[in-house]
Amino acid sequence: MQEMDYNNEASNGIKFRNLYGSIQDVVVPLMYTEYTTRKVLVMEWIEGRKLSEVKDLYLIEVGVYCSFNQLLECGFYHADPHPGNLLRTSDGKLAYLDFGMTGEFKQELRDGFIEACLHLVNRDFDALATDFVTLGLLPPTAEKEAVTKALTGVFQNAVSKGVRNISFGDLLGNLGITMYKFKFRIPSYFSLVIRSLAVLEGIAIGFNPDYKVLGSTYPWIARKVLTDSSPQLKSSLMNLLYKDGVFEIDRLESLLTESLRAKTDKTLVKLPSEGADSKMVMKEILSFTLTEKGEFVRKIIVQEFAKGLDALGLATLETAAARVPFSTLFIPSLMTEEDLVNLKTFQRLMLLLSGARRKEDFNTVDRKASPDQNQILYTEELSLVLNQFDSIQDILPVLSIITELPPESQQQLLQLPANLIRQLISRASARTIRKVFL
């Protein structure tokens, strides 16, 4: 057996230490290869208690973050993380032991797993059925429509409570009958991945029945999707944010909000912060979107912001024109239904970037409404946007944060107006061409 060759285990331990030993509060023992043989393994002695015997939710979170790195960042993972191989050291750190069983998670499978989590949380069960084929859980010949219907029935209620309340164990339990019906295949890698996450959730539930490992993992998934340079994940993000060509700002807002809960290995905190103030939220969103890793998301936000400003200009012109007597008889409407959606998105973006809460939703335009009725809608929605902030006091925090941003981020911020103007000119030109030639 390969596990009995302790030279292999020592090599696995060294690789694991090199990849994850620098994560804050993670301990991986040293391997003394000069004394190790095929039948004898010599390694650093680690003192500690089984993680399952101590009530340390923080170390569970450290384990979740380490598992995320193993499964979705590097692809090299500990394949036997039972409670005896996870210790809490005397100085409060998480130690990993026993590297006889490890696994490799290929890049295409890592991306597929991330996409499956995204589609599950966003209730896109049609795409989830495709993900299951990509992950090797279903044969390509599976009847997709029937699978989608079955997955909807299995997962709809589970995910309706929100990602932070999704039980990993319940998901697997509910999937049992569907797996049998559609002849699911369980690749060896998948069972090991599931086991590594289930062990952490099982330990945590022992002293915190409400703990959800997926709720703790998803912020890392959200951040990776927003920042990863992988063409596959960028394509997945675009498909997630644009449905039938319409920007789904709810999904962007959810991803950004969840990603803010993710803490890097240098900023792990022992007590999660509750009710972060709007200024902090605003600063974190700006800090992220103005970095190199946030470039892809920044371009999307700038594009949608330009659409919103364009719609805002049209709504302002139309509202002003409406004050002229009988103007509706000889001045055609400038606003389209798409412009109305863009105006709504603009308001939501303003709220998101300011860290404020939504005050009220927009009305939706009635396609059969008369010009006068539509004009009332435009006026009301224009008023909502222009009165986004109750007073100048609501705007001051936005301005004060700019000076707190790193110089590189401030430089990126200074370039945004020029980018916006270019896109506005492009939209105005395209609209003029359509009016003249179409």
C-alpha positions as CSV (number, residue, x, y, z in Angstrom):
1,M,0.0,0.0,0.0
2,Q,1.2,3.5,-0.9
3,E,0.2,4.8,2.6
4,M,2.7,2.4,4.2
5,D,5.6,4.0,2.4
6,Y,6.5,6.7,4.9
7,N,8.8,8.5,2.4
8,N,5.6,9.3,0.4
9,E,3.9,10.5,3.6
10,A,6.9,12.7,4.5
11,S,6.8,14.2,1.0
12,N,3.1,14.9,1.3
13,G,3.7,16.5,4.7
14,I,6.4,18.8,3.3
15,K,4.2,19.9,0.4
16,F,1.3,20.5,2.8
17,R,3.5,22.6,5.1
18,N,4.9,24.6,2.2
19,L,1.4,25.4,0.9
20,Y,-0.5,26.0,4.1
21,G,1.9,26.2,7.0
22,S,2.0,30.0,6.7
23,I,-1.7,30.4,7.2
24,Q,-2.3,32.2,10.5
25,D,-2.9,29.8,13.4
26,V,-2.3,26.7,11.3
27,V,0.5,24.3,12.4
28,V,2.0,21.6,10.1
29,P,4.7,19.5,11.7
30,L,8.2,19.4,10.3
31,M,9.3,16.2,8.5
32,Y,12.8,14.9,9.2
33,T,13.5,13.2,5.9
34,E,17.1,12.4,6.8
35,Y,15.8,10.0,9.4
36,T,12.7,8.7,7.5
37,T,12.7,5.4,5.7
38,R,10.0,3.4,3.9
39,K,8.9,1.9,7.2
40,V,9.8,4.7,9.7
41,L,8.5,8.2,9.7
42,V,10.2,10.8,11.9
43,M,8.4,14.1,12.3
44,E,8.0,17.0,14.8
45,W,6.1,16.2,18.0
46,I,2.9,18.2,18.4
47,E,1.2,18.5,21.7
48,G,-2.5,19.2,21.7
49,R,-6.1,17.9,22.2
50,K,-8.5,16.6,19.5
51,L,-10.4,19.5,18.0
52,S,-13.6,17.6,18.6
53,E,-12.9,17.6,22.4
54,V,-12.6,21.4,22.7
55,K,-15.1,24.1,22.0
56,D,-13.2,26.4,19.7
57,L,-15.3,27.8,16.9
58,Y,-12.5,30.1,15.8
59,L,-10.3,27.1,14.9
60,I,-13.2,25.6,13.0
61,E,-13.2,28.8,10.9
62,V,-9.4,28.5,10.5
63,G,-10.0,24.9,9.3
64,V,-12.6,26.1,6.9
65,Y,-10.3,28.7,5.5
66,C,-7.5,26.2,5.2
67,S,-9.9,23.7,3.5
68,F,-10.9,26.5,1.0
69,N,-7.2,26.9,0.2
70,Q,-6.7,23.2,-0.2
71,L,-9.7,22.5,-2.3
72,L,-10.2,25.6,-4.4
73,E,-6.9,27.5,-4.5
74,C,-4.1,25.0,-4.6
75,G,-5.9,21.8,-5.3
76,F,-3.7,19.7,-2.9
77,Y,-5.8,18.5,0.1
78,H,-5.6,16.4,3.2
79,A,-7.9,13.4,2.3
80,D,-8.2,12.0,5.8
81,P,-9.2,14.9,8.1
82,H,-11.0,12.9,10.8
83,P,-11.1,14.4,14.4
84,G,-7.9,12.5,15.4
85,N,-5.9,14.3,12.8
86,L,-7.0,17.7,13.8
87,L,-5.5,19.0,17.1
88,R,-5.8,22.2,19.1
89,T,-2.3,23.0,20.3
90,S,-1.6,24.4,23.8
91,D,-1.2,27.9,22.3
92,G,-4.5,27.8,20.5
93,K,-3.5,26.8,17.0
94,L,-4.9,24.2,14.6
95,A,-2.5,21.3,13.9
96,Y,-2.8,18.9,11.0
97,L,-1.5,15.4,11.3
98,D,-1.2,12.2,9.2
99,F,-0.4,12.9,5.5
100,G,-0.6,9.3,4.3
101,M,-3.8,10.1,2.3
102,T,-3.8,13.3,0.2
103,G,-5.5,14.2,-3.0
104,E,-5.2,16.4,-6.1
105,F,-8.1,18.5,-7.2
106,K,-7.7,19.5,-10.9
107,Q,-8.2,23.1,-11.9
108,E,-11.3,22.4,-14.1
109,L,-12.9,20.5,-11.2
110,R,-12.1,23.3,-8.8
111,D,-13.7,25.8,-11.1
112,G,-16.7,23.5,-11.6
113,F,-17.1,23.1,-7.8
114,I,-17.1,26.9,-7.4
115,E,-19.6,27.3,-10.2
116,A,-21.9,24.7,-8.6
117,C,-21.8,26.5,-5.3
118,L,-22.6,29.8,-7.1
119,H,-25.5,28.3,-9.0
120,L,-26.9,26.6,-5.9
121,V,-26.9,29.7,-3.8
122,N,-28.4,31.7,-6.6
123,R,-31.0,29.0,-7.3
124,D,-29.9,28.5,-10.9
125,F,-30.8,24.8,-11.0
126,D,-30.6,24.5,-14.7
127,A,-26.9,25.6,-14.6
128,L,-26.4,23.4,-11.6
129,A,-27.5,20.3,-13.6
130,T,-24.8,21.2,-16.1
131,D,-22.2,21.6,-13.3
132,F,-23.0,18.1,-12.1
133,V,-22.1,16.8,-15.5
134,T,-18.8,18.8,-15.5
135,L,-17.9,17.4,-12.0
136,G,-18.5,13.9,-13.3
137,L,-21.5,13.3,-11.0
138,L,-23.9,12.8,-13.9
139,P,-23.3,11.2,-17.3
140,P,-23.5,13.6,-20.3
141,T,-26.5,11.6,-21.5
142,A,-28.6,12.5,-18.5
143,E,-31.9,14.2,-19.3
144,K,-31.1,17.7,-18.3
145,E,-34.7,19.0,-18.0
146,A,-35.7,16.2,-15.6
147,V,-32.6,16.6,-13.6
148,T,-33.2,20.4,-13.3
149,K,-36.7,19.7,-12.1
150,A,-35.5,17.2,-9.5
151,L,-32.7,19.5,-8.2
152,T,-35.2,22.3,-7.9
153,G,-37.4,20.1,-5.7
154,V,-34.5,19.0,-3.6
155,F,-32.7,22.3,-3.0
156,Q,-35.4,25.0,-3.4
157,N,-36.4,25.0,0.2
158,A,-32.9,24.5,1.6
159,V,-31.5,27.6,-0.2
160,S,-34.5,29.8,0.3
161,K,-33.3,30.6,3.9
162,G,-30.1,32.1,2.6
163,V,-26.6,30.9,2.2
164,R,-25.7,31.3,5.9
165,N,-28.4,28.9,6.9
166,I,-27.7,26.1,4.4
167,S,-26.8,22.8,6.1
168,F,-24.2,20.9,4.3
169,G,-25.4,17.6,5.8
170,D,-29.1,18.3,4.9
171,L,-28.1,19.0,1.3
172,L,-26.4,15.7,1.0
173,G,-29.2,13.9,2.7
174,N,-31.9,15.4,0.5
175,L,-29.9,14.5,-2.6
176,G,-30.0,10.8,-1.8
177,I,-33.2,9.8,-3.6
178,T,-32.3,12.0,-6.7
179,M,-28.9,10.4,-6.9
180,Y,-30.4,6.9,-7.0
181,K,-33.0,7.9,-9.6
182,F,-30.6,9.5,-12.0
183,K,-27.8,7.1,-11.4
184,F,-25.4,9.6,-10.0
185,R,-21.7,8.6,-10.0
186,I,-19.5,9.5,-7.0
187,P,-15.9,10.0,-8.2
188,S,-13.3,9.2,-5.5
189,Y,-12.1,12.8,-5.4
190,F,-15.7,14.0,-4.7
191,S,-16.2,11.7,-1.7
192,L,-12.9,12.8,-0.2
193,V,-13.7,16.5,-0.7
194,I,-17.2,16.1,0.8
195,R,-15.7,14.2,3.7
196,S,-13.2,17.0,4.5
197,L,-16.0,19.6,4.8
198,A,-18.5,17.3,6.5
199,V,-15.9,16.5,9.3
200,L,-15.5,20.2,10.1
201,E,-19.3,20.8,10.2
202,G,-19.7,17.7,12.3
203,I,-17.2,18.8,14.9
204,A,-18.7,22.3,15.0
205,I,-22.3,21.1,15.4
206,G,-21.1,19.2,18.5
207,F,-21.0,22.5,20.4
208,N,-22.8,24.9,18.0
209,P,-25.9,23.2,16.5
210,D,-26.5,26.2,14.2
211,Y,-23.1,26.1,12.5
212,K,-23.1,25.8,8.7
213,V,-19.8,25.1,7.0
214,L,-21.1,26.2,3.6
215,G,-22.1,29.6,5.1
216,S,-18.5,30.0,6.3
217,T,-16.9,28.8,3.0
218,Y,-19.1,30.9,0.7
219,P,-17.5,34.2,1.4
220,W,-14.2,32.8,0.2
221,I,-15.9,31.5,-2.9
222,A,-17.6,34.8,-3.5
223,R,-14.3,36.7,-3.2
224,K,-12.5,34.2,-5.5
225,V,-15.2,34.6,-8.2
226,L,-14.9,38.4,-8.0
227,T,-11.1,38.4,-8.2
228,D,-9.9,35.3,-10.0
229,S,-8.2,35.7,-13.4
230,S,-9.5,32.4,-14.7
231,P,-11.4,32.9,-18.0
232,Q,-13.8,30.2,-16.9
233,L,-14.7,31.9,-13.7
234,K,-14.9,35.3,-15.4
235,S,-17.4,33.8,-17.9
236,S,-19.3,32.3,-15.0
237,L,-19.5,35.7,-13.3
238,M,-20.8,37.4,-16.4
239,N,-23.4,34.7,-16.9
240,L,-24.4,35.0,-13.3
241,L,-24.7,38.9,-13.4
242,Y,-26.4,39.2,-16.7
243,K,-29.6,37.2,-17.4
244,D,-31.1,37.7,-20.8
245,G,-28.9,40.8,-21.2
246,V,-30.3,42.4,-18.0
247,F,-27.9,43.3,-15.2
248,E,-28.8,41.4,-12.0
249,I,-27.6,43.9,-9.4
250,D,-29.0,41.7,-6.5
251,R,-26.5,39.1,-7.4
252,L,-23.5,41.5,-7.5
253,E,-24.7,43.0,-4.2
254,S,-24.9,39.5,-2.6
255,L,-21.4,38.6,-3.9
256,L,-19.8,41.8,-2.7
257,T,-21.5,41.6,0.7
258,E,-20.5,38.0,1.2
259,S,-17.0,38.6,0.1
260,L,-16.6,41.2,2.8
261,R,-17.1,38.5,5.4
262,A,-14.0,36.7,4.1
263,K,-10.8,37.4,6.0
264,T,-7.4,36.7,4.5
265,D,-4.8,34.7,6.3
266,K,-3.3,38.0,7.7
267,T,-6.6,39.4,9.0
268,L,-8.4,36.4,10.5
269,V,-10.3,37.6,13.5
270,K,-11.3,35.5,16.5
271,L,-14.6,37.3,17.0
272,P,-16.7,38.1,13.9
273,S,-17.7,41.7,13.8
274,E,-21.4,42.4,14.0
275,G,-23.2,45.3,12.3
276,A,-20.3,46.9,10.5
277,D,-21.1,50.6,10.0
278,S,-21.8,51.9,6.5
279,K,-18.5,53.8,6.3
280,M,-16.5,50.6,6.9
281,V,-18.6,48.8,4.3
282,M,-18.1,51.6,1.8
283,K,-14.4,51.7,2.4
284,E,-14.0,47.9,2.0
285,I,-16.0,47.9,-1.3
286,L,-14.0,50.8,-2.7
287,S,-10.8,49.3,-1.6
288,F,-11.6,46.1,-3.3
289,T,-13.0,47.4,-6.6
290,L,-10.1,49.9,-7.0
291,T,-7.4,47.2,-6.8
292,E,-5.9,45.2,-9.6
293,K,-7.8,42.1,-8.6
294,G,-11.0,44.1,-8.6
295,E,-10.5,45.4,-12.2
296,F,-13.0,43.0,-13.8
297,V,-15.8,43.9,-11.4
298,R,-14.8,47.6,-11.6
299,K,-15.4,47.6,-15.3
300,I,-18.8,46.1,-14.9
301,I,-19.8,48.7,-12.2
302,V,-18.5,51.6,-14.4
303,Q,-20.4,50.2,-17.4
304,E,-23.6,50.0,-15.4
305,F,-23.0,53.3,-13.7
306,A,-22.6,54.9,-17.2
307,K,-25.9,53.4,-18.3
308,G,-27.5,54.8,-15.1
309,L,-26.1,58.3,-15.6
310,D,-27.3,58.2,-19.2
311,A,-30.8,57.2,-18.1
312,L,-30.7,59.9,-15.4
313,G,-29.9,62.5,-18.0
314,L,-32.8,61.4,-20.2
315,A,-35.2,61.3,-17.3
316,T,-34.2,64.8,-16.3
317,L,-34.7,66.1,-19.9
318,E,-38.1,64.4,-20.2
319,T,-39.2,65.7,-16.8
320,A,-38.2,69.3,-17.8
321,A,-39.9,69.0,-21.2
322,A,-43.1,67.8,-19.5
323,R,-43.4,71.2,-17.8
324,V,-44.0,72.7,-21.3
325,P,-47.7,72.8,-22.1
326,F,-48.8,70.1,-24.6
327,S,-45.2,69.0,-25.0
328,T,-46.3,65.3,-25.1
329,L,-48.1,66.0,-28.4
330,F,-45.0,67.0,-30.3
331,I,-42.0,65.7,-28.3
332,P,-41.6,61.9,-28.4
333,S,-40.6,60.1,-25.3
334,L,-36.9,59.8,-24.7
335,M,-37.1,57.1,-22.1
336,T,-37.4,53.4,-22.9
337,E,-38.1,50.5,-20.6
338,E,-34.4,49.6,-20.7
339,D,-33.6,53.2,-19.5
340,L,-36.0,52.7,-16.6
341,V,-34.2,49.5,-15.6
342,N,-30.9,51.3,-15.9
343,L,-32.2,54.1,-13.7
344,K,-33.2,51.6,-11.1
345,T,-29.8,50.0,-11.2
346,F,-28.2,53.3,-10.8
347,Q,-30.1,54.0,-7.6
348,R,-29.1,50.6,-6.3
349,L,-25.4,51.1,-7.2
350,M,-25.4,54.4,-5.4
351,L,-26.8,52.7,-2.3
352,L,-24.3,49.9,-2.6
353,L,-21.3,52.1,-3.0
354,S,-22.4,54.4,-0.2
355,G,-22.9,51.5,2.2
356,A,-26.5,52.7,2.8
357,R,-29.7,50.6,3.0
358,R,-32.3,50.6,0.4
359,K,-35.1,53.0,1.3
360,E,-37.7,51.8,-1.2
361,D,-38.0,49.9,-4.4
362,F,-38.7,51.4,-7.8
363,N,-41.9,51.0,-9.5
364,T,-41.9,49.0,-12.8
365,V,-43.1,50.7,-15.9
366,D,-46.4,49.5,-17.3
367,R,-45.9,48.8,-21.0
368,K,-49.5,49.8,-21.6
369,A,-49.4,52.9,-19.6
370,S,-50.2,56.2,-21.3
371,P,-47.4,58.8,-21.9
372,D,-48.8,60.9,-19.0
373,Q,-48.8,57.9,-16.7
374,N,-45.2,57.0,-17.7
375,Q,-44.2,60.6,-17.2
376,I,-45.4,60.4,-13.6
377,L,-43.3,57.2,-13.1
378,Y,-40.2,58.9,-14.6
379,T,-40.7,61.9,-12.3
380,E,-41.2,59.8,-9.2
381,E,-38.1,57.6,-10.0
382,L,-36.0,60.6,-10.9
383,S,-37.0,62.1,-7.5
384,L,-35.9,58.9,-5.8
385,V,-32.4,59.1,-7.4
386,L,-31.9,62.8,-6.8
387,N,-33.1,62.4,-3.2
388,Q,-30.9,59.3,-2.6
389,F,-29.2,61.0,0.3
390,D,-31.3,62.8,2.9
391,S,-28.7,65.5,3.5
392,I,-25.2,66.6,2.8
393,Q,-24.3,64.6,6.0
394,D,-24.9,61.4,4.1
395,I,-22.4,62.3,1.4
396,L,-19.6,63.5,3.7
397,P,-18.5,59.9,4.7
398,V,-18.0,59.1,1.0
399,L,-15.7,62.0,0.5
400,S,-13.8,61.4,3.8
401,I,-13.0,57.7,2.8
402,I,-11.2,58.8,-0.4
403,T,-8.4,60.3,1.6
404,E,-8.1,57.0,3.5
405,L,-7.6,54.9,0.4
406,P,-4.1,53.7,-0.6
407,P,-2.4,56.0,-3.2
408,E,-2.8,53.3,-6.0
409,S,-6.6,53.2,-5.3
410,Q,-6.9,57.0,-5.3
411,Q,-5.1,57.0,-8.7
412,Q,-7.6,54.4,-10.1
413,L,-10.4,56.6,-8.7
414,L,-9.2,59.6,-10.5
415,Q,-9.4,57.7,-13.8
416,L,-13.0,56.7,-13.4
417,P,-14.6,60.1,-14.5
418,A,-12.8,59.9,-17.9
419,N,-13.9,56.3,-18.3
420,L,-17.5,57.3,-17.5
421,I,-17.4,60.2,-20.0
422,R,-16.1,57.9,-22.8
423,Q,-18.9,55.4,-22.2
424,L,-21.6,58.2,-22.0
425,I,-20.4,59.6,-25.3
426,S,-20.5,56.1,-26.8
427,R,-24.1,55.6,-25.6
428,A,-25.2,59.0,-26.8
429,S,-23.7,58.4,-30.3
430,A,-25.2,54.9,-30.6
431,R,-28.7,56.3,-29.6
432,T,-28.4,59.1,-32.2
433,I,-27.5,56.6,-34.9
434,R,-30.5,54.4,-34.0
435,K,-32.8,57.4,-34.1
436,V,-31.6,58.6,-37.5
437,F,-31.2,55.3,-39.3
438,L,-33.7,52.9,-37.6
